[in-house]
Structures are given as C-alpha cells and as structure tokens.
Amino acid sequence: MNSYAAIVCLLVALAAGPALGQRAGSHGAAALITPPDAPALLPNLEALQTQWEEQGWMLRGQSTFVQQAHPAFRSPYKGENSMQPAAQGRNTTSFNILLGRRLWRDAEIIIEPQISRGYGLSGTRGIAAFPNGEAFRIGSDTPSLYVSRVFLRQTIALSEASEEQAHDPLRFRGPLPRERITLTAGKFPIFDIFDDNRWSHDPRSHFMNWAFASAAAFDFANDAKGYTNGIAAEWDNGGWGIRAGAFQVARYLNSLSLDPIPIRGHQLVIQLDRFFRLNDRPGAIRLIGGLSSTRAQYLNALTYGDIEDTGVSPTGAYTRKKMAVVNLEQEVADHMGVFARASFNDGRIQQWMYTEMNWAVSAGLGFEGARWGRAQDTAGIAGNIGGLQTPMRRFLEAGGIGFITGDGKLTYRPEVAVEAYYAAGVAPGIVLTGDVQWVANPAYNTDRGPIWLFALRARMAF
C-alpha cells in the first residue's frame, strides 16, 4: 500500500460508522456487510448524520483498497493484450464522499466526488471476466479526482401504504410508498438501477470479478471508468417492477468520452422484475433486454489495425447490437442464497464498452455470517463460463486485438472463472476480505494459463 492509500484508509477508519451495504435500492433486500443498526466507531458522527438527514442533508463515504496478485503461469506466447505470465501484483484505491440534499417533496439530488488510483493486473487486460471490479482501463499512478455521480431523483407515490426499504447508501433513510414511480436523470453507473442481485452485485462488498457483479455478456453503457449519462423510470408495487432507461454510450471503443450525439449513439434498456416467495423464502427473477446504437464495426469487416486504433467504423455509420439477461436469486436457508445469470448478445458486432464476451452463464452461493454467529461477515463461491461467437473468435485467431483480449493468436476454448471470498467485519464500518480466483483459458485461449489470483480487500465506510 502506498502512502496515499494508507492515509485515506486511516482517515476513513477514524470516522467510520455503519458500512454502506450492497446497493440493493428498492429492488430487493441486500446482504449487508454491516447492519444499519450496528454500533459506530464514533457514535457522535452517526448521531450527526441522522440529525442532518432529518434536516434534509446526507453525508456518507467509503474507501476501498484492493491488493491483487498472481504467480507465474504457463504461456508459450503472448500478445499486446495478454495477461502477463510473470508473477505480478497490482493495487487499486477508491475514496468516495456521497452528498445528498432533499429539494422538494420526495425529490433529492445526489453528488458523489470520487478519488481513485492504481491499475488492474496487466493494465486491466488479458481476462474477459476480469478479476478486480475496482479496476478499469484508465488507471493512474497518482490520485485522480472526478465526479462519479450527480443525479436528480423524484419518487412519485401511487399508494398510501408504505414499506421499509432495504439499506441503500444512495437514498435517504425511511419508508417508501409500496407502489411508486421513480424517475432518475443525470450521471450514474447503469448498475445502480439495472441487473441488481441480493447475493452478487457490488465488487466492493461481495464478489470482485466483473462476471459476478453483473451479466458479463451484456455490453452495459459506460465510459472507461464505468459511468454514463442517462434517464431512467421505475415502477414498483412490492411484487412486480418495471425499469426502463436511455443512456449515452462511449464515443470510441472503451473510451473515457461519451458519444456527443445521443440521438444516434445511445443504449436503451428495459427490465422486468418479479419478486416472490418460494417455501416462504424471498426470491426474484429479472429479465433484461438492451439495444445499443454505437459506431462499432461488424466483426467480419475488421482488419488487425482498426480495432486497435479507435474501433470506429471507417464510414462513421452506427450499428445496432441486441442483448439479453436472465437474472435469478433465491434464499434457500436462513442467511443463505443462490444466484444465477445467463446473458448473450449479437456477436456479429464488436463489444464496445463493458468486456469482450458474447455469451455467459454464472451461478453461485452467498452466505451471511449470522449463520455462524458473525452478523457482520459474508462469504460466497461462484463460477462463470463465457465464450465468443464465430466472428470475434475468428478475429482473435487471425491475430486481432480487442480492448481487453488479444494474445496474437488463439486456440479457442470458453473462459472459466471461479471465485471464493470471505468478508470479515473486524469493526463497525471496517471489513477485510480474503479472495481467491482461478481462471482457465484466459481470454479464451487454452494455450495459456490457468491462472490463480489472490487478493486482499480493505473497505471502510461511514
């Protein structure tokens, strides 16, 4: 850990209160790292936060440090985007302050400045199901300050009946109308609203791998740091939910800038949720569909140099890509649940923003530590298998370079990722996680690997 990361962790530790849990919002109960009623390190700060919220102000924050490494692995050759075979370690740090203000009845504005620093292994390349959800392609040696979220949200009550919401770090505390419409507009990660899952959704709290934080074959709209601009509308009544949104897409292949012509470059997403009880235990199924319009090329038209540069179609024409997800969660015993996702996309066109995977199936088990008398702990184990359709497969076999895969040549096999973690609440607001992952056929290449990856994650929140 460098001096900056150590200072940030120390400052947040001194102020830490109850931890921010997995972002579940109004869509499902979260498996919290620290329950909202856990004692705070500084009770006076927690009392002030409660007092400020009563006056219409919100102040919360978190810091996450991830140190990840892998030993040397088999690699008879390597390319520009290969995971480097020599033993290596990399770390990332993030620090967020969440500010909120109630504006008028049931409306609030949320602003979240963020500082981040560090890199993923091999520059966040070489594994499609990348093992660190805190890493992105635009890393830095020094702290980088930017605004990750700034959005306006309006909740419209459709019923007098209310329900207690799951702990949501992006909302003011308090009950919500059981039937309601929620409108959101501004800058935020698309995952704030879509593809939620009680057992696997937040790489700062649960599984770290991209393939378990979300559906890996859905090319979610985002810039190279994971954020976008857009609008979304949600309807909930306790048993059903419908969510729809329109978002800007990346201007270039996996670029930090967004397309300046949203009428032409955009992504449309719709999600249908059904919440139910099976054997008197909560569960949910989510069906997600998406349509992207970007300047991506058809893969059968790519040459070696095109995608390596900007990926933009030489004619400047926009192409459309279809995507779909099935997302399941089910509690099966006290403080224990299963989850699964299946996703696919139109593999004729380049993946543009998230990762290079045309189909994926993941499943796993999640545990809450109350099962063994440690209410602040969580644990999980999961696996993902993902693959390519023929156009992208042939492109990589011919020596093509994508934005996250490309070994110079390819002996194709589906990529397999397995992850297990244990997150221990060592103090209110402070969680240490041990994480191990195993990846076979990294970047779909059976000539390389398998790779063992080990990580330590330290998270502190107030």
C-alpha positions in Angstrom: 0.0 0.0 0.0 1.5 3.4 -1.0 1.4 6.4 1.3 -1.7 7.9 -0.3 -3.7 4.7 0.2 -2.6 4.4 3.8 -3.6 8.0 4.6 -7.0 7.6 3.0 -7.7 4.3 4.9 -6.5 5.8 8.2 -8.7 8.9 7.8 -11.8 6.9 6.9 -11.1 4.4 9.7 -11.1 7.3 12.2 -14.5 8.4 11.0 -16.1 5.1 10.2 -19.6 4.3 11.2 -22.0 1.7 9.9 -20.8 0.4 6.5 -22.5 1.1 3.2 -24.0 -2.2 2.1 -24.5 -3.7 -1.3 -26.6 -1.4 -3.4 -30.0 -3.0 -3.5 -32.2 0.0 -3.5 -35.9 -0.7 -3.6 -35.4 -3.8 -5.7 -34.5 -6.4 -3.2 -33.1 -7.0 0.3 -29.3 -6.6 0.5 -26.9 -8.9 2.2 -25.3 -6.2 4.3 -21.7 -6.2 5.4 -22.6 -4.2 8.5 -26.3 -3.9 9.5 -27.6 -0.3 9.7 -28.1 -0.6 13.5 -24.5 -1.7 14.2 -22.7 0.5 16.7 -20.4 3.1 15.1 -16.8 3.8 16.0 -17.7 7.4 16.6 -21.3 7.5 17.8 -21.4 11.3 17.7 -20.8 11.2 13.9 -23.6 8.7 13.4 -25.9 10.9 15.5 -24.9 13.9 13.4 -25.6 12.0 10.2 -29.1 11.1 11.5 -29.7 14.7 12.5 -28.6 16.0 9.1 -30.9 13.6 7.3 -33.8 14.9 9.4 -32.9 18.3 8.2 -32.7 17.2 4.5 -28.9 16.6 4.1 -27.0 13.4 3.5 -23.3 12.8 4.1 -21.8 9.3 3.7 -18.5 7.9 2.4 -16.3 4.9 1.8 -12.8 3.9 0.9 -11.8 0.6 -0.7 -8.3 -0.7 -1.2 -7.6 -3.9 -3.2 -4.2 -5.6 -3.5 -4.3 -8.4 -6.1 -1.5 -10.7 -7.4 -0.9 -13.9 -9.3 2.1 -16.3 -9.5 3.7 -17.1 -12.8 1.7 -19.3 -15.2 2.2 -21.2 -18.4 2.4 -19.0 -21.5 4.2 -20.3 -24.7 3.4 -16.9 -26.3 1.8 -13.6 -25.5 0.3 -10.7 -27.3 -0.4 -7.0 -26.8 -3.5 -7.6 -24.6 -2.3 -10.7 -22.8 -2.2 -11.2 -19.1 1.5 -11.1 -18.5 2.8 -14.5 -17.4 5.4 -13.4 -14.9 4.3 -13.1 -11.3 3.0 -9.7 -10.6 0.9 -7.7 -8.1 -1.2 -4.5 -8.6 -3.4 -2.5 -6.3 -6.3 0.0 -6.6 -7.7 2.5 -4.2 -11.0 4.5 -4.3 -12.4 7.1 -1.9 -15.9 8.5 -2.2 -17.9 11.2 -0.4 -21.7 11.0 -1.0 -23.6 14.2 -0.7 -27.4 14.5 -0.8 -30.0 17.2 -0.5 -33.7 17.0 -0.4 -35.1 19.6 -2.8 -38.9 19.3 -2.5 -41.3 16.5 -1.6 -39.9 13.1 -2.5 -37.1 14.7 -4.6 -33.4 14.7 -4.0 -30.1 15.5 -5.7 -27.1 13.2 -5.1 -23.5 14.2 -5.8 -20.5 11.9 -5.4 -17.0 13.1 -5.9 -14.5 10.2 -6.1 -10.7 9.8 -5.9 -9.2 6.7 -7.4 -5.7 5.5 -8.0 -4.0 2.3 -9.3 -4.2 -0.3 -12.0 -5.6 -3.7 -12.6 -3.3 -6.6 -13.4 -1.6 -6.2 -16.8 -3.3 -2.9 -17.4 -6.8 -4.5 -16.9 -6.3 -6.8 -19.9 -5.9 -10.4 -20.6 -9.0 -11.9 -18.9 -12.5 -11.2 -20.2 -14.1 -11.9 -16.8 -11.7 -9.5 -15.2 -10.9 -10.3 -11.5 -11.0 -6.8 -9.9 -14.2 -4.8 -10.1 -12.4 -1.7 -8.8 -10.0 -1.7 -11.8 -10.7 0.0 -15.1 -8.6 0.6 -18.2 -7.8 4.3 -17.3 -5.6 3.8 -14.3 -3.1 6.2 -12.8 -0.1 6.3 -10.5 -1.3 9.4 -8.7 -4.8 10.1 -7.3 -7.4 11.2 -9.8 -10.4 13.3 -8.8 -13.7 13.3 -10.7 -17.4 13.2 -10.1 -18.8 9.7 -10.4 -22.4 10.5 -9.7 -24.6 13.6 -10.0 -28.3 12.9 -10.5 -31.7 14.1 -9.6 -34.3 11.6 -8.4 -38.0 12.1 -8.0 -40.3 9.5 -6.3 -44.0 9.6 -7.0 -46.3 7.8 -4.5 -49.1 5.7 -6.1 -50.3 4.3 -2.8 -50.7 5.4 0.8 -49.3 2.1 2.1 -45.5 2.2 2.6 -42.7 -0.4 3.2 -39.3 -0.2 4.8 -36.6 0.0 2.1 -33.5 -2.2 2.1 -30.5 -0.3 3.3 -29.4 1.8 0.3 -26.4 4.1 0.5 -27.7 6.2 -2.3 -31.1 7.0 -0.6 -32.2 8.9 2.4 -33.3 6.5 5.1 -37.0 6.0 5.7 -40.0 4.1 4.3 -41.0 4.2 0.6 -44.5 4.1 -0.9 -45.3 0.5 -1.6 -46.4 1.4 -5.1 -44.4 4.2 -6.7 -42.7 5.6 -9.7 -39.1 6.7 -9.5 -37.5 9.0 -12.1 -33.7 9.4 -12.2 -31.7 11.7 -14.5 -28.0 12.6 -14.6 -24.7 10.8 -14.3 -24.5 7.4 -12.6 -23.5 3.8 -13.2 -26.2 1.8 -15.0 -25.8 -0.9 -12.3 -27.4 1.5 -9.8 -30.7 0.6 -11.4 -30.3 -2.5 -13.5 -29.2 -6.1 -13.0 -29.4 -6.0 -9.2 -29.0 -9.2 -7.2 -29.1 -9.7 -3.5 -26.1 -12.0 -3.4 -23.8 -10.6 -6.0 -23.8 -7.1 -7.3 -21.2 -4.9 -5.6 -17.5 -5.7 -6.1 -16.6 -3.5 -3.1 -18.7 -5.8 -0.8 -19.1 -9.2 -2.3 -17.6 -11.0 -5.4 -14.8 -8.9 -7.1 -15.0 -10.5 -10.6 -16.8 -8.5 -13.3 -18.7 -11.6 -14.3 -20.4 -11.8 -10.9 -21.0 -8.1 -10.3 -23.2 -8.1 -13.5 -24.1 -10.1 -16.6 -20.8 -10.3 -18.5 -22.3 -10.6 -22.0 -24.5 -7.5 -21.7 -22.5 -4.6 -23.1 -23.7 -2.1 -20.4 -23.4 1.6 -21.4 -20.5 3.3 -19.7 -17.3 5.2 -20.2 -13.9 3.7 -19.4 -14.4 4.4 -15.7 -17.9 2.8 -15.5 -20.2 5.8 -15.7 -22.7 7.3 -18.1 -25.3 10.0 -18.5 -29.0 9.0 -18.8 -32.5 8.9 -17.7 -34.5 6.1 -16.1 -38.0 5.4 -15.0 -39.0 2.7 -12.5 -42.4 1.3 -11.3 -42.6 -0.9 -8.2 -45.6 -2.3 -6.3 -43.8 -4.8 -4.0 -44.4 -7.8 -6.2 -43.5 -6.5 -9.6 -41.1 -4.0 -11.0 -40.5 -2.4 -14.4 -37.4 -0.3 -15.2 -36.5 1.4 -18.4 -33.7 3.8 -19.4 -31.9 5.6 -22.1 -28.1 6.2 -21.8 -25.2 7.7 -23.7 -22.6 5.2 -25.0 -18.8 5.5 -25.4 -17.7 7.7 -28.2 -14.9 5.4 -29.2 -14.1 1.8 -28.3 -14.0 1.6 -24.5 -13.2 5.4 -24.4 -13.5 7.8 -21.5 -15.5 10.2 -23.6 -19.2 9.7 -24.4 -20.8 10.0 -27.8 -21.8 13.6 -28.3 -24.8 12.7 -30.5 -27.1 10.7 -28.1 -29.9 10.6 -30.6 -27.6 8.4 -32.7 -25.3 6.9 -30.1 -27.3 5.5 -27.2 -28.4 2.4 -25.3 -32.0 1.5 -24.4 -32.5 -0.9 -21.5 -35.7 -2.4 -20.1 -36.0 -4.8 -17.1 -39.0 -6.7 -15.8 -38.8 -7.8 -12.1 -40.9 -10.4 -10.4 -40.5 -10.8 -6.6 -41.9 -14.0 -5.0 -41.6 -16.3 -2.1 -40.7 -20.0 -2.5 -41.2 -22.1 0.6 -41.8 -18.8 2.4 -38.3 -17.5 1.4 -37.8 -14.5 -0.8 -36.7 -14.8 -4.4 -36.7 -12.8 -7.6 -36.3 -13.1 -11.3 -35.2 -10.3 -13.6 -35.5 -10.2 -17.4 -33.4 -7.6 -19.1 -33.2 -6.5 -22.7 -31.0 -4.0 -24.3 -30.4 -2.3 -27.7 -27.2 -0.3 -28.3 -26.5 2.1 -31.2 -22.8 2.8 -31.5 -20.1 3.3 -34.1 -18.9 -0.2 -33.7 -17.9 -2.3 -36.7 -19.2 -5.6 -37.9 -16.5 -8.0 -36.9 -16.3 -9.6 -40.3 -15.2 -6.3 -41.7 -12.4 -5.7 -39.1 -8.7 -5.6 -40.0 -5.9 -6.0 -37.5 -5.4 -2.3 -37.1 -8.9 -1.0 -37.0 -10.0 -2.1 -33.5 -6.6 -1.4 -32.1 -7.0 2.3 -33.0 -10.4 3.6 -32.2 -12.7 0.8 -33.3 -14.9 3.3 -35.1 -16.5 2.2 -38.3 -14.5 3.8 -41.3 -17.8 5.1 -42.7 -18.9 6.6 -39.4 -22.1 4.6 -39.6 -23.8 3.4 -36.4 -24.6 -0.2 -35.9 -27.2 -1.8 -33.5 -26.5 -4.6 -31.0 -29.1 -6.6 -29.2 -28.5 -8.1 -25.7 -30.5 -10.0 -23.1 -30.1 -11.3 -19.5 -32.0 -13.6 -17.2 -31.1 -12.9 -13.5 -32.2 -15.1 -10.6 -31.9 -15.0 -6.8 -33.4 -17.2 -4.2 -32.9 -17.6 -0.4 -32.7 -21.3 0.3 -32.0 -21.3 4.1 -31.6 -18.7 6.8 -28.9 -16.3 5.7 -28.0 -18.4 2.6 -29.0 -18.0 -1.0 -28.3 -19.0 -4.6 -28.0 -16.7 -7.6 -27.5 -17.2 -11.4 -27.3 -15.1 -14.5 -27.4 -16.0 -18.2 -26.6 -13.4 -20.8 -25.9 -13.1 -24.5 -25.5 -10.6 -27.3 -25.4 -10.2 -31.0 -21.9 -11.4 -31.7 -21.6 -10.0 -35.2 -20.8 -6.6 -33.9 -17.9 -5.6 -31.6 -18.4 -5.3 -27.9 -18.0 -1.6 -27.3 -17.8 -0.8 -23.5 -18.0 -3.5 -20.8 -16.0 -6.6 -21.7 -15.5 -8.9 -24.7 -17.9 -11.8 -24.1 -20.7 -12.9 -26.4 -22.4 -15.3 -24.0 -22.1 -16.1 -20.3 -23.6 -18.2 -17.6 -22.8 -17.7 -13.9 -24.1 -19.2 -10.7 -23.1 -19.2 -7.0 -23.9 -19.3 -3.4 -24.0 -16.4 -0.9 -23.8 -16.6 2.9 -24.5 -14.1 5.7 -22.4 -14.5 8.8 -25.3 -14.6 11.1 -25.4 -18.4 10.2 -22.3 -18.8 12.3 -22.7 -16.1 14.8 -20.9 -13.2 13.0 -23.6 -10.9 11.7 -21.1 -8.5 10.0 -19.5 -11.2 7.8 -20.4 -12.5 4.4 -19.0 -15.2 2.1 -19.6 -16.7 -1.3 -18.4 -19.0 -4.0 -19.3 -18.7 -7.7 -18.4 -19.7 -11.2 -18.7 -18.2 -14.7 -18.3 -19.7 -18.1 -18.2 -17.3 -21.0 -17.5 -17.6 -24.7 -17.4 -16.0 -28.1 -19.4 -16.4 -31.3 -17.7 -17.1 -34.6 -16.9 -13.6 -35.8 -15.0 -12.5 -32.7 -13.4 -15.9 -32.4 -12.0 -15.7 -35.9 -10.9 -12.2 -35.4 -8.7 -13.2 -32.4 -7.5 -16.3 -34.2 -6.3 -14.1 -37.0 -4.2 -12.0 -34.5 -6.7 -9.3 -33.9 -6.5 -7.1 -30.8 -9.6 -6.1 -28.9 -9.8 -3.7 -25.9 -9.4 -6.4 -23.3 -8.4 -9.6 -25.2 -5.9 -10.4 -27.9 -2.9 -12.8 -27.5 -1.8 -12.5 -31.1 -3.2 -15.9 -31.9 -5.8 -18.2 -30.3 -6.6 -21.8 -29.6 -10.2 -21.3 -28.6 -11.9 -22.6 -25.5 -14.6 -20.9 -23.4 -13.1 -18.9 -20.5 -13.9 -20.3 -17.0 -13.6 -18.2 -13.8 -14.2 -19.4 -10.3 -14.1 -17.2 -7.2 -14.4 -17.6 -3.4 -14.3 -14.9 -0.8 -14.7 -14.3 2.9 -15.5 -10.8 4.1 -15.0 -10.3 7.9 -16.3 -7.3 9.7 -13.4 -6.5 12.0 -15.0 -3.4 13.5 -18.2 -1.3 12.7 -17.7 0.1 9.3 -14.4 -1.8 8.6 -14.4 -5.0 6.5 -11.4 -7.1 5.5 -11.9 -9.6 2.6 -9.7 -12.5 1.5 -10.4 -13.5 -2.1 -9.1 -16.3 -4.4 -9.9 -16.8 -8.1 -9.0 -19.4 -10.7 -9.2 -18.7 -14.4 -8.9 -21.3 -17.1 -8.4 -20.4 -20.8 -7.8 -16.7 -20.0 -9.1 -14.6 -23.0 -10.5 -17.8 -24.4 -7.0 -19.3 -25.1 -6.4 -22.8 -23.9 -2.7 -22.4 -24.8 -2.2 -20.1 -21.7 -2.9 -20.5 -18.0 -4.7 -21.5 -15.9 -4.1 -18.5 -13.6 -4.5 -18.4 -9.8 -5.3 -14.9 -8.4 -5.2 -13.8 -4.8 -6.5 -10.6 -3.3 -6.9 -8.7 0.0 -9.6 -6.1 0.1 -9.9 -3.5 2.9 -13.2 -1.4 2.9 -14.1 1.3 5.4 -17.3 3.3 5.3 -19.3 5.8 7.3 
